[in-house]
Amino acid sequence: MSRSLAAPCALLLLGTASALPAPPAAKRVPVELEAHGEIRVDPYYWMRDLSDPDVLAYLVAENAYAESVLACTGALREDLYDEMVERLPQEDVSVPWELDGWWYGERYEEGSEYPVYFRRDGSPDGEEQVLLDLGEMATGRDYLALEAMSVSPDGSLIAMAFDTLGDHWDTILFLDISSGEFLPDSVGSASSDIAWSADSRSIFCGLLDETGRTGRIVSHELLSGGEDRTVFFEDDSTFWPWVYESRSREWIIIGTESTDASEYLLIPAASPDSDPVPVLPRSPGTLYSIAFAGDSLYIRTDLDAENFRLVRTTAADSRQSTWTEVLPGRDDVLLEGVEGFRDYMVVRERQGGIPLVRAREIPGGEWHPALLPPGPCEVWPLQNYEYDTGSVRLSYSSLTTPWSTLACDMASGEIEFLKTQTVNGYDPSLYESLRLFAPAHDGHGIPVSMVYRRDLLRRGENPLVLYGYGAYGYSNDPYFGTTRLSLLDRGFIYAIAHVRGGQELGRAWYEEGRLLSKRNTFEDFIACAEYLASEAWCDPDRIFGVGESAGGLLIGAVANMRPDLWRGLVAGVPFVDVVTTMLDETIPLTTNEYSEWGNPADPVYYDHMMSWSPYDNVTPVEYPAMLVTAGLHDSQVGYWEPAKWVAKLRSTGTGSEPLLFHTELEAGHGGVSGRFSSLRGIALEYAFIIWVASGEEEE
């Protein structure tokens, strides 16, 4: 059944200033920021200081203002929330995964926000042993996320990394499985990286420095009472280290990486006091990753291969002179990753924007492609903890196929669907997806993935939601979203613009969307919107741009570049005060991201970033309707960035469209925790979009 687009309430007449209540007025305290002989005056710099009571008061006032403006959508928001909840099964259980004869999994009980973690002895149908009821642990907390869990080699303990604010400053606790109690031992200010020594007596983990970057890897001996031993210290602040175990559990692996270079170091898990030994020393401009399979070490590297190649060597001697090439570099295929098992190896590749998976017996068997359904999709290895296996588990989804857990036979490529996400009331025959290519300003074809409801398509009349990201080489593949159905069932078209800055079309697609080429990301997004309108896929007067984090930066940039193009914009936790942030080395991520955005200490990068930084390019123009969100405990994008941006848009913009700002006061970058509670934020965003789209019709 389709649903009406119009909100079930009297709508404010958009474009009429008198129809909106007065927004909060942010105080102005001019601060001069100097760089390269240029002085920028920032009247909202004070918002960084959370100890100033005016900051929290301003955020609370903005929340109240957004609620007052959207009061007429209250019933719609409840309808949206109810729809989203109804699509989810009240009781659900994952496909258990195997490790050392135990089958681990998680399940949701009726009405529960958080899962119960369990394991079963000997088989997926064996007797269940409850490990942790996360809902019980979350009682009385505003936020709780289990960011990582790792079972000790002897199967007696589980190390768990908990985030209690949403800022990713984790605490690692140790669960004694036999008693069901946590040990009186913990590691604070930790990242979510965990690796066990072979004797199950100690873990390796990352500790955060004062900026929130993982600065060192330590060894923590359980119940010793001693200080953690620093195993690896990363003294280059542009690198970010992490630690994990090889699938065979033979090796502790330390990785450290910047955008342009990487290094891996090995410690035998059976000799945890050994010093880490580099696989290959870091080299500027060279990236690599590693995987163990059989008795060999496989290295994926971009040395002499822009899209990466695969070579085989040994841990004992991994010098370049010992390499045997397994897969050469190819101009039309990006080698994205490698998974190693005792008798097989799996590679993840990408060709023409489509992800591929291939497997073969080692060392020299025939390659077998995983027989995935044809077409654009998102596919990832999932919970492959067992080393001695002939099956690799994959997570698969497309715009019309709910998330599915697959088992791929590595000897043949044959696929078995173990489970497909239950979506109550979903009929896939009602929806159609396709991929188009929009012409860019410089002649490139930009992939656009699109989905809509067949019976509601009216060429040139449907409102469009265009989503974009375009950073860090992240390929934003088309995936299924249960919440998205609430838009599709109201006649919206949903599209993903695979803009430069991602890696959908290979490494060059990323290189052309970063540093001094960053403007391509924004131009591509604009080109996709213009193309879909010109080809009569959508109503050109009802185009909505949506993006989060670095995608929120994208939204901020295109708001300045083409404010006339959008009916509305939604910027989630947006990175918008780019220049000021990238000049501040005390902020998490800054130094590690110089090679992504540029270091504005260099006047060349400073000038380029100043040309597109959303906060620095707000001008007196009529901006479209906008909803901006933030998380008070966000360690990736400070809440003050969107707060300052909104205040500047209000004081500078000349239009009268609604500009709303909502801060989650008990969450961070990823929003609130809990499977149902998190839907409230999505319902807010969708209600805003539907309201604004409907207001156009009302006028």
N, C-alpha and C positions, 0 to 999 in steps of 0.2 A: 504494500500500500504506500502511495506517495503522500507527502505531507505538504501543506501550504507553505509558501515562502513567507507570506506576511506574518509579522509578529502578532500574537493575539492580544493586542492592547492598542490604545491610542498612541500613535507615533508622534514624536516631536518632529516638526518640520525642519529637516536639516537645511543648513544654509541660512537659518534665521537666528541671529545671535540672541535675540530676546527670548527665544524658546528655551535656552539653556540656562541653568543656574550659574552663578558666578563661580569661577574656579578659584582654588587657593592662590594666594599671591606670595611667591617665594621672596624672601628678603634678598637684597643685593648687597654684597660685601666685596667690592672690587679687589682682586688680587692680581698683581702683575707677574707674569711668567715670561722669562727672557730666554731666548735661544737664538744663536747666530745673529745677534744684534737686533733681533725683532722682539718686540714686547707685545704679548697677548694679554688682554685684560679679561679675567674670568670672574664674573660676579657671583658665581655659584660654587666656587671652590670649597667653601665652608661645609658643603654637604658631605664631604669625606669624613668629617669628625663626628662619629656616632656618640661621643661623650657630650656633645652639644645637644641639650634637650630640644632645641629647635629642629634638629634633623628628624628625630622620630616623630615629633609633632607634625612636621610637614608631610611625612610619609603617611601618617594616619589620616591627615586631612585630605590627601589625594585619594586614599582609599574610600573615604566617605563621599568625596565628590563623584568618583566613578560610580559608586553605588547609587547616588541620587540621580545621576543622569540615566543610568540603566535601570531605574526602578520600574519603568514600564515593561521591561523584559523579564521581570521576575518569574512570571508563569512560564515563559518560553524557556528560561534557564532550567527550571524544574523539569519541564518536558524533555529537554535535551539530556539532562542528567539521568532521568528515569529511563530514557531510551538506551543510553549507553550502559547503564547497569543491567537492564533487561537482556542485552545481547550477551552478557557474560554468564557462563554457568555458575550457579551459586556454589556448587561443589565441583572441584576439578583436580586432576592429578597429572603430573608430568610423566613422560616415559622414563622409567628408571635407567640409570647408567651404571655400568659395572666398574668396579675397582677391587682387585684382589679377592674375588669371590663374593663380594657384597654388592648389592644393587641399591644405589642411592637415588632419592627423588624428593619431590615436594608436592604438597597437596593443599588445596584450600577447602575449608569447611564452610558450610552455609553461613552467609553473613559476615565472614571473616575478612578483615582488611589485609592480613598478613598470612604467609604460608606456614605450614608445619613441615619441618624437614625430617626425613625418616631414612632408614635403610632396611633391606630385607636380606635374609641369609640364604645364599646359594642360588637363588633364582628371582626373577621379577615377581613371582607369586609366593615367595617364601614368607616366613613369619616376620611381621613388621616390628621394628624397634624405633620408637620416636626419639629423635635426637634433640630437636629444639622446636618449641612452639614460639615463633617470633611474635605472634599477637600477644601472647602472655607477657613476653618480655617488653613489648611496646606499651603496656598498660601504664597510664599516667605520664607518658611522654608525648610531646608535640611532634616529634620526628624520630624515626629510627629506620636505618637501612643496613642490611647485611651486605657489605660490599665484596667480601671474599670469604671462602671457606676452603680449607685444605686438610685432608685426612693424613695423619702420620703414617709412615711406612708400616708400622706394626698394627695399624688399625685401631689403636686404643684411644687416640686423642684427635680432636679436630681444632685447628686454629681458625678463629673467626675474626674478621675485621669489621667493626661496627662504626657507623657514622651516626652521631646523635643530634647533629644540627643541620646537615646538608652542606657542610663546608669541606668535606673529604679529609678532615683531620681525624683519622681513625684511631680507635683503640683496639688492639688485638687481645682477645681472650682465648682461653684454652679449655675446651670441654672434655671432661673425662667421660667417655661414652658409657663405661660400665656403671658408673654411679649417676650419670645424668647431671652432675654438678660441674661448675666451672672451678678450675684450680685457682688458688690465691696468688695469681701471677698474671701480669699483663704487660703490654708494651703500648705506651701512649705516643701521641704526635707522630703516628705512623701512616704510611701509605697503605694501599690494599695489597701490596706484593708480599707473598708468603712462599717460602721454600723450606722443606724439611731436610735435616741431615739424615743419613741412612739409619742411624741408631735411634731415631725418634726422640732424642734428648734435647735438641735445639732447633730453632728456626732461623732462617735468614729473612730479613725484612728491610724495608726502606724507612728512613726517618726524615721528617720534613724539617727544613731550615726555617729561619724567621720569616721568609717570604712565602712559605707554603710550597716551595719546590722540594722534591726529594733530593737531599744533598749528599746522603751517604747510605750505604748498605751495611747493616750490622748483623752480628750473630748474637742471638739471645738464648742462653742456656736456661732451660726450664727449672724453676724452683731452686736456683743456685744462690739467689740473693746478690749475685755479683753484677757489675756494670756490663752493659752490652759492649761487645768488642767490635770496633769499626773494621770492617773487612775491605771496604772500598769507599774512598772519598772522592767526589767529583768536584774538582776545584775550578772547572770551567763552567761558569754560570749559564752559558748558552746550551749546555747539555742537561739532560734529565735521565737519571739512572733508574733501573728497576731490577727485580730479581725473580727468578722462577726456576722450576725443576725441569729437567728433560723428561720426556714421557717415560723413558726407561727407569727414571729415578736414579740413574747412575751419576748424573751431573747436577751441580748447582750452577745456574747460568746467570751472570750479571750482564745486562745490556745497558748501554747508555747512548743517547742519541740527541742530535740537534736536527734541524731540517735538512742539513746538507752532509752530515757525516755521522757515522755510528761505530761502535766498538762493542765486542762481546768478550767476556772473560769466563773462564771455567774453573770450578773447584770440584774435585771428586767428592761426591756425597758421603762416601765412606771415610774420607779424611777431611772433615770439616774445618780443621785448623790450618789447612794448607793455604798458601797465598794464591789469589786468583791469577790465572795465566791468560793473557790475551790470545784469542784465536787469530786475529789480525790487528795490528795497531791501527788506531784511528788515522784517517788521512782526509784532509779537507776536500770536500767535493765528492767523496765516495761513501755510498750507503751499502750496507749488507745486513743480512740476517742469517740465522743458522738453524739447522734441524738435524737430529741424529736419527739414522735409520740403519738397521742391521749393524754392521761393524764400521760404518762410514759416517763421516760428517759432511753434510751438504751445505753449501753456501750459496745463497741468493745474493747477487751483487750487481750493481750498476756500473762496475768497472768495465769500460769499453762496451757498454750496452745500456743505452738510455732507458729502455723498458725492462731491464734486468735480465740476467742469464743465471743458469744453475750449474754449479760445478761440484764435483765430489772429491773429498780428501779424507784425512784422518785427524783426530784430535791430537795425536802425538806429534804430527808435523803438518801444519795447515798452510805452509808457505805457498805462494802462488806457483812456484816451480813444481809443486806436487799435484796441481789441479788436473782433473779429468773433466772435460766438458760434458754435461748431461743434456742441457737444453741451451742452445745458443740464443743470443739476443735477437729479437725480431721487431721490425718496425711497426707491424700491425697487431702485435700481441703483447700485452702487459702481463708480466709474471708478478702476481700480487703476493703469493705466499706459498709456503711449503710445509707439509705435515709429514713427520717421519714415524714409521712403525717398525716392528722387528723384521718383517718380510716384505713390506710394501712402503711406497711413498705416494703422497697425494700432492698435486699442485693446483693452486687456484690461479686462473688466468682471466683475461678480459680481452675480448676482440669485438670491435665495432660497438663498444659500450655494453656488451652482453657478458655477464660473468659466466665462466666455464670452470668445471672441475674435471681433472683427469687423474687416474691412478695407474700404477704399474708395480709389478713384482720387482724387487731389487736383486742384483744391481742393474740388470739390463733387460728386463721384460718389456713386452709390448704395452704401449699406452692405451688405456681404455677410458673413453670419456664417460662421465656419469650421465646416464640417460634421463636427464631432467626434462620436464615439459618445455616445449620450445617457447622462445620469446623472452622479453625483458623480465628480470626477476631480481630478487636478492637471495643469495645463498652463502652460508657460512658453515665451517666445521663447528660442531657443537658437542661438548662434553665427551671428548675422545680421550679418556684417561687411561684406558687399557692399552698397553704396548703390544702385547701378543694377540693380535686380532686380524681377521681378514675383512672386517667391515668398518667403514668410516661413517660416522653419524653426521648428518647435515641438517641445518635449519633452512627452510625454503619458504618463500613467499612471493607473490606478485600483487599487482593492483587489484586483482579479482580472486586470488587464491589465499585464503587465510593461512596463517603461519602453520607450517607442517614440520614434523620431525621425520626425517628420512634415514634409511640405512642403505648405504651404497656398497655393493660387493666389489671390493677392489680388484678382484681377478677378472671381472666381466663388465663392470660399470652398471650392472642391473640395479634398479632402485626399488625399494619397498617403502611405502608410506606407513610409518609406525603409528602416527597420530596426526590428525589435522585439527587445529583449533576449533572448538565448538563456538559458533556464532548464532545464537538463537534468532530465528526469523530471517536469516540471510538466504536469499535465493540468487546464486551467482548468474543465472541466466538473464537476470534483469539488467546486468551491468556489462559495459563494454570498455575495453582499454585498448590503446594504440600508442604508437610512437611516431612522432613527427620530427622534422628537422627545420628549425627556424634559421633564416639567413642572418648572420652577424654583420656588424658594420664593416668588417674586413674580409667578408666572403666565406668565413667558416660556417659550417652547418651545426647548429646547437641542438643536441637531442632534447626533446620534450616528451615526457611520459604523461599520459592523460587518461582519466577514467571518468565515466559519467553513466547515468541511468538511461538506458535506451529509450524507454517510453516517455521520458521527460525532455529529451533533446529537441530543442527548437533552434536551428542554426541561426546564429546572430542574436539570440534573445537570452540565452542562459547567463547568469552571473558566473564569474570565474574566480577561483582561488588558485593563485600561482605561488608555489613554494620554491624557495631557493636557499642554498648554503654557499658553496663555492670557496672552500678554504682547506688548507692543510693536506691537500691531495685526497680528501675524503670523497669517495664515490657515493653519491646520494641515490642509491638504487631504488627502483619502484617497489614498494612493499605494501602489504595490506594493513589497513587501519580500521578497526571496528568502529571507532568514534566517527570516522570520516563519513560513514554511511548516513549520518544525520544531515550532512550537507548534500550528499548525492540525492537523498530521498526528497530533498526540497528543491531539486532542479539545478543545483550547482554543478559545474564542471570543476574537477580538481586536477591540477597539472603540476608536475615537477620539472623545473628548468635545470638541466644538467650543465650549468655554466662553468666556464673556465675557473680554475682554482681547485676543482675536483680532479679526479683521475679517470673519469669515465672513458675518455678516448686516449688513454695512455699518459705517460709521464709528461709529454709536451703540453697536454691539456692543463696540467697543473702549473707547469713553468710559465705558461702564458697568462696565468691568473694570480700571480704573486709578485711581491717586490715592486719594481718599476712598471710592471705590466698589470697591476691590480685593477686598474680601471676597466679592463676587459670583462671582469666579473660583473660589474654593474651594467656595462653596455650590453652584455649578453642577456641579462635579465630583462632589461627594457626591450630588447629586440624580440624576445620570446613573447612578451605581452602584446607588442605591436603586431607580430605575425599572427597570433591567434585571433586578434580582433580583425585584422585585414582579411583573413581567410574565413570570416564569418563563423568561427567556432563559438564565439561568445558575444555578449552585449558589450560593445566598446566603452559604454558608460558605467559598467559595473564590474570592473576588474579590481581584485583585491590581491595585494602582495603580502606574503607571510614569510617570516624567517626568524630563526632563534640563534642567539649567541653570535658567532661570526656571520650567520645568516641574518641576524638582527642588524649587524653592521651594513650588510647588503641593503636591507630595507631602509636604513637611515640614509645611505648614499643615494638610492634611487628616489627617495622622497625629495631630496634637494635637486637632483638632476632633472627629474620629470614629475613635478608635483601634480601636473595636469592630467597625467596618465591614469591615476589611481582613484577609484571611488573610495577605497579605504586601505589602510595598512595596519598590520599587526606585527610588532617587533617584540619578540620574547627575549628577556635578559640580554639586551643588545649591547655589543661592544662598540660604543659610539664616540667616546672621548679618546680617540686613538692616539693623537700626538701627545697629549699630557700623560696618558698611561705609559706609552712606550718611552717616555723620557724619565720615568720613575722606576728605578731598579728595585725598589722595595716591594713592588706589587707582584704577586704570584703570576707566573707565565711570561713576564716582560722579557727578561734576558733570553729565555729559551725560544722566544718568538722573533728575535731580530731577523732571522733568515726567512721568516714568513712575511712580515710586513715591512721590514727595513728598520735600521737603527737611526732615529731622527737626530742623534748626535752628529751624524753625517749630514751636511747641508743639502746634499742631493736628495737623500731620502726624506729629510724634513720637508723640503719644498714639495715633493711628490705627495707625501701623506697629507700635507696641508691642503692640497688641491681637492681631496675627496673626503677627508675626515668628517663624518656627519655633524659632530658638534661644532666644528670650526667653520662649517659652510651653511649654517642656518641663515636664511636671508628673509627680507620682508616680502614674502609671496604668500599666496593662498594655498596652504597645505591641505591635503585631503583629510578625511576623518581618520583618526589614529587611536589605536590601543597599544600601550606600552606596558610591559611587565618587568618585575625585578624580584630578586630573592634577597632578603636582608642578610643572610649568612652565605651569600655567593662568594666563593673564593676564586672563581674564574673570571667573572665580570662583576666588579664592585657595584653594589646597588646605586651608588652615587652617579654612575655614568648615565643610566637612563633617567634618573631623577634630575640631574643637571640639564640633560637634553630636553626633557619635557618643559622645564622652567624656561629655557631659552627659546624653544618653539613658541611658547605662550607669549613671551614678551616681544618677540620679533615678528612672528607670522602675522599676516594681515587678514586671514580668512576667519570664518565663523563656524567651521565644521567642528564636531566634538573632538577634543583631544583628551584622552583618558589615560590615567596611570594607576596601576595596581601593583602593590608590593606584597609578596607572601612574607609575612613577618616571622614565620616559624619554619622557613625552608631556605634552600640555597639554589644553586644553578639548575637543578633538575626538578624543582617544584616540590610539592608536599609528598610525603610517603603514604603508602596505603593504596590498594588497588581501586577502591571506590572514591576515597577522598581526592585522589589525583584527577578524577574526572570533573570535579567542580571547576578547576581552572580551564579545562577544555570547553566546558559548557559556557563559561564566561566569554571566551574568545569567539565561539560560534554564535552566541547570542548577539554579540556586537556586530559581527559580519552580517548576520541575517537581518538585524535591525536596520543597519545602514543600507543594505541592498533593498530592503522593503521601503525605506524612506524615499529612495529615488522614485519608486513607483507611485508613492503617495503624492509626490509633488506633481 
